[in-house]
Amino acid sequence: MDDVFWPLSLRLLPDVTLGDGLLLFGPLAFGAVEPWSIFLMEAGSAALFLLWIAKQVLEGEMKIRWNPLFLPMAVFGLLIVSQLVFRMTAYRHDTVSLALLYLSYALLCFLAGQTLIKGSQARSLALVFSLYGAAMSGFALLQGISSNGRLYWIRQPRMGGWIYGPYVNHNHYAGLMEMLVPIPLVLSLTHLASSRARAVAAAAAAVMAGTIFLSGSRGGMLAIVAEFIILATLLVKQKRSLRTAMGVGLFLVIVVGLLTWIGGAELSKRIATVGASHSEITSNVRTNINRDGLKMFLKKPVLGWGLGTFPVVYPQFRTFYTNFFVNEAHNDYLQLLVEMGLLGFGTMLWFLVTIYTRGVKKMKNWTAEISGAVTLACMLGLSGILVHSAVDFNLQIPANAALFYVLCTIAASEPFAQPARKRRAVRSTPPEDVPASQEALHQPATNF
C-alpha cells in the first residue's frame, strides 16, 4: 500500500512529491492567474529542477530520459528568444513575463519525464488526481448550491465573473475537469482494479462530469461530449464485454441523475443555447474578435507580434465599440497565430502530431496495462481541452496550461517500467505456451 500513496510519503523524492503538489496548487489559487500565484509556480518549478540536479550530482551520474516532445518545445523556445533578440515583439516586458511562465511549464514537463517512470507511480498519480478531482467537484457542487458570489465564500472578484469552484470563470473550471474526468473514467473500464474500486471510480467520474454541465460552460459541454464520443467509438471498435457496458451504464445513470436533481430547468435552458450567444461575450463580439485577429496575423504572419502581446496590440485592430478590455482572443489557436505566427503555429502542430502518434501506439492493451490506460486517459483529456480551446482560452490560464503540458508529456513518454519480478515471469513462458487457465497469472497487478 505504500506505493499507492507515494506522492504523500516522505520516503520519496521531493521533486516528485512537490511536483504533484504544484499542479494541484494552481487550480486552488483561482487558476494561478494572479502575480503571487504565478510567482509561486515559477519559483516552485525552478526549485524542483534544482533539487533534481542536486540528486543527480549526489548519485554521481546524470541520467536524462528523452521525450520526443522536448524537441518541438525547444524549437518553440528558440522562436521566443528570436522575438526578443531581434526585437520582433510589440511589448518586450509581456513577452519576457510569459516566456518565464512557459519556462516553468517546460521544467514541469521535464521533471515529469524524468521522475514518472514506474507503473506503480502512474497508479498513484492516477489515484491522487481522481481523489483531487472528486473533492474539487464536490466543493463546486456545494458552492453552486450556496453561492454568495464570492470565491470560497470570502473573496469578491475585482472585475466580476461567473464563479464556479475556485475559478472566477466557469469555463476554466470546465477546462480543468475535462482533463481530470477521463482518469477515473478509464480506470472504471479496465482490469487494473477490483470491482468495488471500479464502481467508485465510475461514480467519481460521473460527479466530475456532471459539474461541467452544471457549471453552465457550453464549451465545456461540447468538449466532454467529444471525449465521450471518442471513448464510445473505441469501446465499440474493441467490442468490450458486458461488464464494460454495465460500467458505462452506471456512469451515465449517475450523470443524468445528478443533472436532473440539481440542474433542473435552468440546465435545460443552458444546453438549449449551445452555439448561441454567450452571456460573457456575445457571438457578434466573438466573430469580430476573430476577424480582427486574422487581420493582426496577416500583418505579421511569420513570427507574429510577440508572445503575450495580444491584449497590447489588439486595440489598434478592434473594429467595434465595447466597454470591456479584450485581454484574450477567446480562441487559443488564433491567439497563437497572432503572437507566434506561422512558425509558432507549425511548431504547435508538430507538438500535437507527436503526442497522438506516440500515444496511439501505447493504447493497444489499455484495459490490462497501466501504460495504455494512463495514455488513453491523458489523450481523452487533451482532446477535450483542444476542442474547448477553439472557443475559449483555457491554455492562457496557468493552472490549466501546466496540467495540460504535463499530460502531454506523459502521453508521449515511453511505457512505464514494471517490476523485474513481473518481467521475468512473462519471459519464463512464451505467450503462445501459456494455458488459458494461467493467463491471469501474467496480468499486471490489480491493486490500484
C-alpha positions in Angstrom: 0.0 0.0 0.0 3.0 2.3 0.4 3.4 2.5 -3.3 -0.2 3.6 -3.8 0.3 6.7 -1.6 3.8 7.6 -2.7 3.0 11.3 -3.5 2.1 11.8 0.1 5.1 9.8 1.5 8.2 11.5 2.9 10.2 8.5 1.8 10.2 9.5 -1.8 11.9 12.2 -3.8 10.8 15.8 -3.1 10.8 16.6 -6.8 8.1 14.0 -7.4 6.0 14.8 -4.3 6.2 18.6 -4.6 5.7 18.4 -8.4 2.3 16.9 -7.9 1.6 19.5 -5.2 2.5 22.3 -7.6 0.0 21.0 -10.2 -2.7 20.7 -7.5 -2.0 24.1 -6.1 -2.7 26.0 -9.3 -6.5 25.4 -9.5 -7.0 26.1 -5.8 -5.2 29.5 -6.3 -8.0 30.7 -8.6 -6.3 29.1 -11.6 -2.9 30.7 -10.7 -3.8 33.9 -12.7 -2.5 36.4 -10.1 1.1 37.6 -9.8 1.7 35.9 -6.4 0.5 32.5 -7.6 2.3 32.8 -10.9 5.5 33.6 -9.0 5.0 30.5 -6.8 4.5 28.3 -9.8 7.7 29.7 -11.5 9.8 29.6 -8.3 8.4 26.2 -7.4 9.3 24.6 -10.7 12.8 26.1 -10.7 13.3 24.8 -7.1 12.2 21.3 -8.1 14.6 21.4 -11.1 17.5 22.4 -8.8 16.5 19.6 -6.4 16.5 17.1 -9.3 20.0 18.3 -10.4 21.3 18.0 -6.8 20.0 14.4 -6.6 21.8 13.6 -9.8 25.0 15.1 -8.5 24.8 13.2 -5.3 24.3 9.9 -7.1 27.3 10.7 -9.2 25.7 10.4 -12.6 23.4 12.5 -14.9 20.6 10.4 -16.3 18.2 12.2 -18.7 15.2 10.4 -20.2 14.4 11.7 -23.7 10.9 12.5 -24.6 10.1 13.4 -28.3 8.1 16.4 -27.2 11.3 18.1 -25.9 12.4 18.9 -29.5 9.3 20.9 -30.5 9.3 22.5 -27.1 13.0 23.6 -27.6 12.2 25.0 -31.1 9.3 27.0 -29.6 11.6 28.4 -27.0 14.1 29.4 -29.7 11.3 31.3 -31.5 10.5 33.2 -28.4 14.2 34.0 -27.9 14.3 35.2 -31.6 11.5 37.6 -30.9 13.4 39.1 -28.0 16.8 39.2 -29.6 15.7 40.6 -32.9 13.2 43.0 -31.2 10.2 41.5 -33.1 7.9 41.7 -30.1 5.4 44.6 -29.7 6.0 44.7 -26.0 9.2 43.2 -24.6 8.0 43.1 -21.0 5.0 41.0 -21.6 6.9 38.6 -23.8 9.6 38.1 -21.2 7.0 37.6 -18.4 5.1 35.0 -20.4 8.4 33.3 -21.5 9.3 32.8 -17.9 5.9 31.1 -17.3 6.4 28.9 -20.3 9.8 28.0 -18.9 8.1 26.8 -15.7 5.8 24.6 -17.8 8.9 23.2 -19.6 10.6 22.4 -16.3 7.5 20.6 -15.0 7.3 18.6 -18.2 11.0 17.7 -18.0 10.7 16.6 -14.4 7.6 14.6 -15.2 9.6 12.8 -17.9 12.5 12.1 -15.5 10.6 11.0 -12.4 7.3 9.4 -13.6 8.8 6.1 -14.9 7.2 3.3 -12.9 3.8 1.7 -13.3 3.3 2.0 -9.5 4.0 5.7 -9.7 1.4 6.1 -12.5 -1.2 4.2 -10.5 -0.5 6.5 -7.5 -0.7 9.7 -9.6 -4.0 8.5 -11.1 -5.4 7.9 -7.6 -4.3 11.3 -6.4 -5.8 13.1 -9.5 -9.0 11.1 -9.1 -9.4 12.0 -5.4 -8.5 15.6 -6.2 -11.0 15.9 -9.0 -13.7 14.3 -6.9 -13.0 16.6 -4.0 -12.9 19.6 -6.3 -16.2 18.7 -7.9 -17.8 18.1 -4.5 -16.7 21.6 -3.4 -18.0 23.1 -6.7 -21.4 21.4 -6.1 -21.6 22.8 -2.6 -20.6 26.2 -3.7 -23.1 26.2 -6.6 -25.9 25.4 -4.1 -24.9 28.0 -1.5 -23.0 30.6 -3.5 -22.8 34.2 -2.3 -21.0 35.5 -5.4 -17.5 35.2 -3.7 -14.6 32.8 -4.2 -14.5 30.3 -1.3 -17.5 32.4 0.1 -14.9 35.0 1.1 -13.2 36.9 -1.7 -15.1 39.2 -4.0 -13.7 39.2 -7.6 -12.5 42.7 -8.6 -13.9 42.5 -12.1 -16.9 40.2 -11.6 -17.2 36.9 -13.4 -19.2 33.7 -13.4 -17.7 31.8 -10.4 -17.6 28.1 -10.3 -15.4 26.1 -8.0 -12.2 28.1 -7.3 -12.3 29.8 -10.7 -13.7 33.2 -11.5 -14.6 32.0 -15.0 -16.8 28.8 -15.1 -15.3 27.9 -18.5 -11.9 27.4 -16.9 -13.3 25.2 -14.2 -14.8 23.1 -17.0 -11.4 23.0 -18.7 -9.8 21.6 -15.6 -12.5 18.9 -15.3 -12.2 18.0 -18.9 -8.6 16.9 -18.2 -9.4 15.1 -14.9 -12.6 13.2 -15.7 -11.0 10.7 -18.1 -8.7 9.4 -15.3 -11.3 7.7 -13.0 -13.5 7.0 -16.1 -10.8 5.0 -17.9 -9.9 3.2 -14.6 -13.5 2.1 -14.2 -13.3 0.3 -17.6 -10.0 -1.5 -17.0 -8.9 -4.7 -15.3 -6.5 -2.7 -13.1 -8.7 -2.5 -10.0 -11.3 -4.5 -8.1 -15.0 -4.3 -9.0 -15.6 -2.1 -6.0 -12.8 0.3 -6.9 -14.1 0.5 -10.5 -17.6 1.3 -9.3 -16.2 4.1 -7.0 -14.1 5.4 -9.9 -17.2 5.5 -12.2 -19.2 7.4 -9.6 -16.4 9.9 -9.1 -16.1 10.4 -12.8 -19.8 10.9 -13.1 -19.9 13.6 -10.4 -17.0 15.4 -12.0 -18.5 15.2 -15.5 -21.9 16.4 -14.1 -20.3 19.6 -12.7 -19.1 20.5 -16.2 -22.8 20.7 -17.3 -23.8 22.3 -14.0 -21.2 25.0 -14.4 -23.0 26.3 -17.5 -19.9 26.2 -19.7 -21.2 25.4 -23.2 -17.6 25.0 -24.5 -17.1 22.5 -21.6 -20.2 20.6 -22.5 -19.1 20.2 -26.2 -15.6 19.2 -25.0 -16.8 16.4 -22.6 -19.3 15.1 -25.2 -16.4 14.9 -27.7 -14.5 12.9 -25.1 -17.4 10.5 -24.6 -17.8 10.0 -28.3 -14.1 9.2 -28.7 -14.3 6.7 -25.8 -17.5 5.2 -27.0 -16.1 4.7 -30.5 -13.0 3.0 -29.0 -15.2 0.7 -26.9 -17.4 -0.3 -29.9 -14.4 -0.9 -32.1 -12.9 -3.2 -29.5 -16.2 -5.0 -28.7 -15.9 -4.7 -24.9 -17.6 -7.1 -22.5 -21.0 -6.9 -20.7 -19.1 -5.7 -17.5 -17.8 -2.7 -19.5 -21.3 -1.9 -20.7 -22.5 -2.1 -17.1 -19.8 0.3 -16.0 -20.7 2.8 -18.7 -24.4 2.4 -17.8 -23.7 3.2 -14.2 -21.7 6.2 -15.2 -24.5 7.6 -17.4 -27.2 6.9 -14.7 -25.3 8.9 -12.1 -24.6 11.8 -14.5 -28.2 12.0 -15.6 -29.5 11.7 -12.1 -27.2 14.4 -10.8 -28.1 16.8 -13.6 -31.8 16.2 -13.2 -31.7 16.6 -9.4 -29.5 19.7 -9.2 -29.6 21.3 -12.7 -33.3 21.2 -13.4 -34.9 23.5 -15.9 -32.1 26.0 -15.7 -29.6 23.5 -17.1 -32.0 22.5 -19.9 -32.2 26.2 -21.0 -28.4 26.4 -20.9 -27.9 23.3 -23.0 -30.5 24.5 -25.5 -28.4 27.7 -26.2 -25.2 25.8 -27.1 -23.9 27.6 -30.1 -25.9 30.8 -29.4 -24.5 33.9 -27.8 -22.6 33.8 -24.6 -23.6 35.8 -21.6 -19.9 36.7 -21.1 -19.3 37.6 -24.7 -21.9 37.7 -27.5 -21.5 35.8 -30.7 -21.2 39.0 -32.7 -18.3 40.2 -30.5 -16.6 36.8 -30.8 -16.9 37.0 -34.5 -15.5 40.5 -34.6 -12.6 39.5 -32.4 -11.8 36.5 -34.7 -12.0 38.8 -37.8 -9.8 41.4 -36.2 -7.3 38.7 -35.0 -7.0 37.4 -38.6 -6.1 40.9 -39.7 -3.4 41.1 -36.9 -2.0 37.8 -38.1 -1.8 38.9 -41.8 0.1 42.0 -40.7 2.9 39.8 -39.2 2.4 36.3 -40.4 5.8 34.7 -40.0 6.8 35.2 -36.3 3.8 37.2 -35.0 3.6 40.2 -32.7 5.4 38.6 -29.8 4.4 36.1 -27.1 1.8 37.6 -24.7 1.3 40.8 -26.7 -2.3 40.2 -27.9 -4.0 42.5 -25.4 -1.5 45.2 -26.1 -1.7 45.2 -29.9 -5.4 44.3 -30.3 -6.8 47.9 -29.7 -5.2 49.0 -32.9 -7.2 46.5 -34.9 -10.5 46.5 -33.0 -13.4 47.3 -35.2 -16.3 47.5 -32.7 -17.1 49.5 -29.6 -17.0 47.9 -26.1 -16.5 48.9 -22.5 -14.6 45.7 -21.8 -10.9 45.1 -22.0 -10.3 42.3 -24.5 -7.4 40.6 -22.9 -7.5 37.3 -24.8 -8.7 36.2 -28.3 -11.2 33.6 -26.8 -9.6 31.2 -29.3 -6.2 29.7 -28.3 -5.4 28.8 -31.9 -6.0 32.3 -33.2 -4.1 33.8 -30.4 -1.1 31.5 -31.1 -1.2 32.6 -34.7 -1.3 36.3 -33.8 1.5 36.1 -31.2 3.8 33.5 -32.7 3.0 33.5 -36.4 3.1 30.5 -38.8 6.4 29.3 -37.3 4.9 29.1 -33.8 1.7 27.6 -35.1 3.6 25.0 -37.1 5.6 24.0 -34.0 2.3 23.5 -32.1 1.1 21.2 -34.9 4.3 19.3 -34.7 3.9 19.0 -30.9 0.3 17.7 -31.2 1.1 15.2 -34.0 3.9 13.8 -31.9 1.6 13.3 -29.0 -1.1 11.4 -30.9 1.3 9.4 -33.0 3.1 8.2 -29.8 0.0 7.8 -27.7 -2.0 5.6 -30.1 0.9 3.1 -30.2 0.7 2.7 -26.4 -3.1 2.2 -26.1 -3.5 -1.2 -27.7 -4.0 -3.1 -24.5 -5.2 -0.3 -22.3 -7.7 -2.4 -20.3 -4.8 -4.5 -18.8 -1.7 -2.4 -18.9 -1.2 0.7 -16.8 0.8 2.5 -19.6 -2.1 2.1 -22.1 -4.7 3.1 -19.5 -2.9 6.3 -18.4 -2.1 7.2 -22.0 -5.8 6.8 -23.0 -6.9 9.0 -20.1 -4.3 11.7 -20.9 -5.3 11.7 -24.6 -9.0 11.9 -23.9 -8.4 14.9 -21.6 -6.1 16.6 -24.1 -8.7 16.0 -26.9 -11.4 17.7 -24.8 -9.3 20.8 -23.9 -8.3 21.1 -27.6 -11.9 21.2 -28.6 -12.7 23.7 -25.9 -9.7 25.9 -27.0 -11.4 26.7 -30.3 -14.0 28.8 -28.4 -12.1 29.8 -25.2 -8.7 30.5 -23.7 -8.1 27.7 -21.2 -4.4 27.4 -22.2 -3.9 31.0 -21.2 -4.8 30.0 -17.6 -1.5 28.9 -15.9 -3.1 26.1 -13.7 -4.8 24.5 -16.7 -1.9 25.0 -19.0 0.6 23.4 -16.6 -1.6 20.3 -16.2 -2.2 20.2 -20.0 1.5 20.2 -20.8 2.3 17.6 -18.2 -0.4 15.3 -19.5 1.1 15.8 -23.0 4.5 14.7 -21.7 3.0 11.6 -20.1 1.1 10.6 -23.2 4.2 10.9 -25.4 6.6 9.2 -22.9 8.0 5.6 -23.1 5.8 2.9 -21.5 6.1 2.7 -17.7 8.6 0.2 -16.2 7.1 -2.8 -14.5 8.8 -4.6 -11.5 11.6 -7.1 -12.6 9.7 -10.0 -10.9 6.8 -9.5 -13.4 9.0 -9.1 -16.4 10.8 -12.4 -15.5 7.5 -14.2 -15.1 6.4 -13.1 -18.5 9.7 -14.1 -20.2 9.9 -17.5 -18.5 6.9 -18.8 -20.5 6.3 -17.9 -24.1 2.8 -16.3 -24.6 1.7 -19.0 -27.0 2.5 -21.8 -24.5 0.6 -20.3 -21.6 -2.6 -22.3 -20.8 -5.8 -20.3 -20.7 -6.2 -21.1 -17.0 -2.8 -19.5 -16.2 -3.2 -16.3 -18.3 -4.3 -14.4 -15.2 -1.0 -15.1 -13.5 0.7 -12.9 -16.1 -1.6 -9.9 -16.0 -0.4 -6.7 -14.4 -1.2 -6.2 -10.7 -4.7 -5.0 -10.0 -4.3 -3.3 -6.6 -4.9 0.2 -7.7 
